[in-house]
């Protein structure tokens, strides 16, 4: 594994002054030596420059020009990985104007800003085999530039592919809706599901030196071909739950009414009248529509 280490850099502006002075001095010596070589003493200001300095001054001039190639800029929240003849020598992360050995090339720019990736709407089967559509947003940044550059071919594409793979695996591991109490589901347990998604994406991207800051589901729905059937199923479940609650309340109210009648001794009911009263009360309390009262003008039994 190639791990990140700090590159040895030199401030750039002092080196600019040194290279400029070297360039000017070498240029003066080169001109003087060439002039004296062509016509000795032709330039009074450069008189006395020996001709044997021609080659050294030319080399110094070329060296000064070549040293300028070692200057580079590092912007805020940016890093540059540096190689020397194919070997990784370090990463320059401190913002500023710097100089390194001009043979250290290439200097690969790596952004360390926080970025986000939104996946496409993926069509997968959940744990129960129902086709669903799901998408996610992953917020990430590079924390190890050496791993990001040298461990994977293209770390941005790596983030995209591995995030979508983790999202598919998560969607196939849990049902869309929970059918058993306490079961994790994609729709109802969003907090737990999002944390599991972040952990799985982080495990996949750690080898590329990437930190996952946040991962959340941005879209979740049944696939269009079963959306209508699943909607009716949810509506039926809601109706059953509401009816169950109504019946429980109605039975409690009937029980309370019978207890109050017996306790206050308002009337004595035999089993037949008691059953009729219970039936009528349950019809009134559980009916979807308003009941129509029937006035009995006869006796209690007619």
C-alpha positions as CSV (number, residue, x, y, z in Angstrom):
1,X,0.0,0.0,0.0
2,X,1.3,3.5,-0.9
3,X,0.5,5.9,2.0
4,X,0.7,9.7,1.8
5,X,3.7,11.5,3.1
6,X,4.8,15.1,3.0
7,X,6.9,16.3,0.1
8,X,10.0,18.4,0.8
9,X,9.4,21.8,-0.9
10,X,11.2,25.2,-0.8
11,X,9.4,28.5,-0.9
12,X,9.2,29.7,-4.5
13,X,9.8,33.5,-4.3
14,X,13.4,33.2,-3.0
15,X,14.2,30.6,-5.6
16,X,12.8,33.0,-8.3
17,X,15.3,35.6,-7.2
18,X,18.2,33.1,-7.2
19,X,17.3,31.7,-10.7
20,X,16.9,35.2,-12.1
21,X,20.3,36.3,-10.8
22,X,21.8,33.1,-12.2
23,X,20.1,33.7,-15.5
24,X,21.3,37.3,-15.8
25,X,24.8,36.5,-14.7
26,X,25.1,33.6,-17.1
27,X,23.7,35.7,-19.9
28,X,26.3,38.4,-19.3
29,X,29.2,35.9,-19.2
30,X,27.9,34.2,-22.3
31,X,27.6,37.4,-24.3
32,X,31.0,38.5,-23.1
33,X,32.7,35.3,-23.9
34,X,31.1,35.1,-27.4
35,X,32.1,38.7,-28.2
36,X,35.7,38.2,-27.1
37,X,35.7,34.9,-29.1
38,X,34.6,36.7,-32.3
39,X,36.5,39.9,-31.8
40,X,38.6,40.3,-28.7
41,X,38.1,43.6,-26.9
42,X,35.1,44.6,-29.0
43,X,32.9,45.2,-25.9
44,X,34.7,47.4,-23.4
45,X,32.2,46.7,-20.7
46,X,32.8,43.0,-21.0
47,X,36.5,43.2,-21.7
48,X,38.5,40.5,-19.9
49,X,35.8,37.8,-20.0
50,X,37.8,34.6,-20.9
51,X,36.5,32.6,-23.8
52,X,36.7,29.4,-21.9
53,X,33.7,30.5,-19.9
54,X,31.6,30.1,-23.0
55,X,30.5,26.5,-22.2
56,X,30.0,27.0,-18.4
57,X,28.0,30.1,-18.9
58,X,25.8,28.4,-21.5
59,X,25.2,25.5,-19.2
60,X,24.4,27.9,-16.3
61,X,22.0,29.7,-18.5
62,X,20.2,26.5,-19.5
63,X,20.2,25.3,-15.9
64,X,18.6,28.6,-14.8
65,X,15.9,28.2,-17.4
66,X,15.3,24.6,-16.4
67,X,15.1,25.4,-12.7
68,X,12.1,27.6,-13.4
69,X,10.2,24.4,-14.3
70,X,10.3,23.3,-10.7
71,X,8.1,26.2,-9.6
72,X,4.4,25.4,-8.9
73,X,1.4,26.6,-7.0
74,X,-0.8,24.8,-4.5
75,X,-4.3,26.2,-4.1
76,X,-6.3,26.0,-0.9
77,X,-8.0,22.5,-0.3
78,X,-5.8,21.1,-3.1
79,X,-2.8,18.8,-3.1
80,X,-0.2,17.7,-5.6
81,X,1.3,14.3,-5.6
82,X,4.9,14.3,-6.9
83,X,6.9,11.5,-8.6
84,X,10.6,11.3,-9.4
85,X,11.4,8.9,-12.3
86,X,8.3,6.8,-11.5
87,X,8.7,6.8,-7.7
88,X,6.3,8.5,-5.4
89,X,8.3,11.1,-3.4
90,X,5.5,12.9,-1.5
91,X,2.5,15.2,-1.6
92,X,2.6,19.0,-1.4
93,X,-0.5,20.1,0.5
94,X,0.4,23.5,2.0
95,X,-1.2,26.3,0.0
96,X,1.4,28.6,-1.6
97,X,4.1,29.1,-4.2
98,X,6.8,26.4,-4.0
99,X,9.8,24.9,-5.8
100,X,10.9,21.4,-6.1
101,X,13.5,19.5,-8.1
102,X,12.4,20.1,-11.8
103,X,12.9,16.4,-12.5
104,X,10.0,15.6,-10.1
105,X,7.3,15.1,-12.6
106,X,4.4,14.7,-13.0
107,X,2.8,16.7,-10.2
108,X,-0.8,15.4,-10.2
109,X,-3.4,17.8,-8.8
110,X,-5.9,16.2,-6.4
111,X,-8.8,18.3,-5.0
112,X,-9.5,17.8,-1.3
113,X,-12.7,19.8,-1.3
114,X,-15.9,18.3,-0.1
115,X,-17.9,16.9,-3.1
116,X,-21.1,15.0,-3.5
117,X,-22.3,12.3,-5.9
118,X,-25.9,11.6,-6.7
119,X,-26.6,8.2,-8.1
120,X,-29.1,7.5,-10.9
121,X,-32.4,6.0,-10.0
122,X,-31.5,2.3,-9.7
123,X,-34.2,-0.4,-10.3
124,X,-33.5,-3.3,-7.9
125,X,-35.5,-6.0,-6.1
126,X,-35.8,-5.5,-2.3
127,X,-35.4,-8.4,0.2
128,X,-39.0,-9.6,-0.5
129,X,-38.4,-9.6,-4.3
130,X,-40.5,-6.5,-5.0
131,X,-39.0,-4.2,-7.7
132,X,-38.2,-0.8,-6.3
133,X,-36.5,2.4,-7.5
134,X,-33.8,3.9,-5.2
135,X,-31.2,6.6,-5.4
136,X,-28.7,8.1,-3.0
137,X,-26.5,11.1,-2.4
138,X,-22.9,10.5,-1.1
139,X,-20.9,13.4,0.3
140,X,-17.2,12.6,0.2
141,X,-13.6,14.0,0.1
142,X,-10.1,12.7,-0.5
143,X,-8.1,12.4,2.7
144,X,-5.1,10.3,1.4
145,X,-3.9,11.6,-1.9
146,X,-1.4,8.8,-2.5
147,X,-4.0,6.1,-2.3
148,X,-6.5,8.1,-4.4
149,X,-3.9,8.5,-7.2
150,X,-2.0,5.3,-7.1
151,X,-4.3,2.7,-5.7
152,X,-7.1,3.1,-8.2
153,X,-7.2,4.1,-11.8
154,X,-9.8,6.9,-11.5
155,X,-10.9,7.7,-8.0
156,X,-13.9,9.8,-9.1
157,X,-15.3,6.9,-11.3
158,X,-14.4,4.6,-8.4
159,X,-16.6,6.6,-6.1
160,X,-19.5,6.4,-8.6
161,X,-19.3,2.7,-9.2
162,X,-18.8,1.6,-5.6
163,X,-21.5,3.9,-4.2
164,X,-24.1,2.4,-6.6
165,X,-22.9,-1.1,-5.8
166,X,-23.3,-0.5,-2.1
167,X,-26.7,1.0,-2.7
168,X,-27.9,-2.0,-4.7
169,X,-26.6,-4.4,-2.0
170,X,-28.4,-2.4,0.7
171,X,-31.7,-2.3,-1.2
172,X,-31.5,-6.1,-1.7
173,X,-30.8,-6.7,2.0
174,X,-33.9,-5.1,3.5
175,X,-37.7,-5.0,2.6
176,X,-39.4,-1.8,1.4
177,X,-42.0,-2.1,4.2
178,X,-41.7,-4.0,7.5
179,X,-44.1,-6.9,7.8
180,X,-42.9,-8.1,11.2
181,X,-42.7,-5.9,14.3
182,X,-39.1,-4.8,14.9
183,X,-37.9,-5.6,11.3
184,X,-35.7,-3.0,9.6
185,X,-37.3,-1.6,6.5
186,X,-36.1,0.9,3.9
187,X,-39.1,3.2,4.2
188,X,-39.7,3.2,8.0
189,X,-36.2,3.0,9.4
190,X,-34.5,5.8,7.5
191,X,-32.0,6.7,10.3
192,X,-30.7,3.1,10.7
193,X,-30.7,2.5,6.9
194,X,-28.8,5.7,6.1
195,X,-26.1,4.8,8.7
196,X,-25.7,1.3,7.3
197,X,-25.4,2.8,3.8
198,X,-22.7,5.2,4.9
199,X,-20.7,2.4,6.6
200,X,-20.9,0.2,3.6
201,X,-19.9,2.9,1.2
202,X,-17.0,3.9,3.5
203,X,-15.8,0.3,3.6
204,X,-15.7,0.2,-0.2
205,X,-14.0,3.6,-0.7
206,X,-11.4,3.4,2.1
207,X,-8.9,1.7,-0.2
208,X,-8.9,4.8,-2.4
209,X,-8.2,7.2,0.5
210,X,-11.7,8.6,0.5
211,X,-13.7,9.6,3.5
212,X,-17.5,9.4,3.3
213,X,-19.0,12.3,5.3
214,X,-22.6,11.5,4.7
215,X,-24.8,9.2,2.7
216,X,-28.5,9.4,2.4
217,X,-31.3,8.1,0.3
218,X,-32.7,10.7,-2.1
219,X,-35.4,8.7,-3.8
220,X,-37.3,5.6,-2.8
221,X,-40.4,4.2,-4.4
222,X,-42.0,1.0,-5.8
223,X,-41.4,0.4,-9.5
224,X,-44.2,1.8,-11.7
225,X,-45.4,-1.7,-12.7
226,X,-46.4,-2.6,-9.1
227,X,-46.9,0.9,-7.6
228,X,-50.7,0.7,-7.9
229,X,-51.0,-2.7,-6.4
230,X,-48.7,-1.8,-3.5
231,X,-50.7,1.4,-2.9
232,X,-53.9,-0.6,-2.6
233,X,-52.1,-3.0,-0.2
234,X,-51.0,-0.1,2.0
235,X,-54.5,1.3,1.9
236,X,-56.0,-2.0,2.9
237,X,-53.5,-2.3,5.7
238,X,-54.5,1.1,7.0
239,X,-58.2,0.3,6.8
240,X,-57.7,-2.9,8.7
241,X,-55.7,-1.1,11.4
242,X,-58.4,1.6,11.7
243,X,-61.2,-1.0,11.9
244,X,-59.3,-2.9,14.6
245,X,-59.0,0.3,16.6
246,X,-62.7,1.1,16.2
247,X,-63.8,-2.3,17.2
248,X,-61.6,-2.3,20.3
249,X,-63.1,1.1,21.3
250,X,-66.6,0.0,20.5
251,X,-66.3,-3.2,22.7
252,X,-65.0,-1.1,25.5
253,X,-67.9,1.4,25.3
254,X,-70.5,-1.4,25.2
255,X,-68.9,-3.1,28.2
256,X,-68.9,0.2,30.0
257,X,-72.6,0.9,29.1
258,X,-73.7,-2.5,30.4
259,X,-71.7,-2.1,33.6
260,X,-73.2,1.3,34.3
261,X,-76.7,0.0,33.6
262,X,-76.2,-2.9,36.0
263,X,-74.5,-0.8,38.7
264,X,-77.2,1.9,38.7
265,X,-80.0,-0.7,38.3
266,X,-81.7,1.3,35.7
267,X,-83.2,-1.8,34.0
268,X,-82.8,-5.5,34.2
269,X,-82.0,-7.2,30.8
270,X,-82.3,-10.8,30.1
271,X,-79.8,-12.5,27.8
272,X,-81.8,-12.0,24.7
273,X,-82.3,-8.2,25.3
274,X,-78.7,-8.0,26.4
275,X,-77.5,-9.5,23.1
276,X,-79.8,-7.3,21.1
277,X,-78.5,-4.2,22.9
278,X,-74.9,-5.2,22.3
279,X,-75.6,-5.8,18.7
280,X,-77.3,-2.5,18.2
281,X,-74.5,-0.6,20.0
282,X,-71.8,-2.3,17.9
283,X,-73.7,-1.4,14.7
284,X,-74.0,2.2,15.8
285,X,-70.3,2.5,16.9
286,X,-68.7,0.5,14.1
287,X,-70.8,1.7,11.1
288,X,-69.2,3.8,8.3
289,X,-72.4,5.7,7.8
290,X,-74.9,7.4,10.1
291,X,-77.4,5.0,11.6
292,X,-81.1,5.5,11.1
293,X,-82.9,5.2,14.4
294,X,-86.1,3.1,14.7
295,X,-88.6,4.2,17.3
296,X,-90.3,1.3,19.1
297,X,-93.9,2.3,19.9
298,X,-94.8,-1.1,21.3
299,X,-93.5,-3.0,24.3
300,X,-89.9,-3.9,25.0
301,X,-90.4,-7.3,23.3
302,X,-92.5,-6.0,20.3
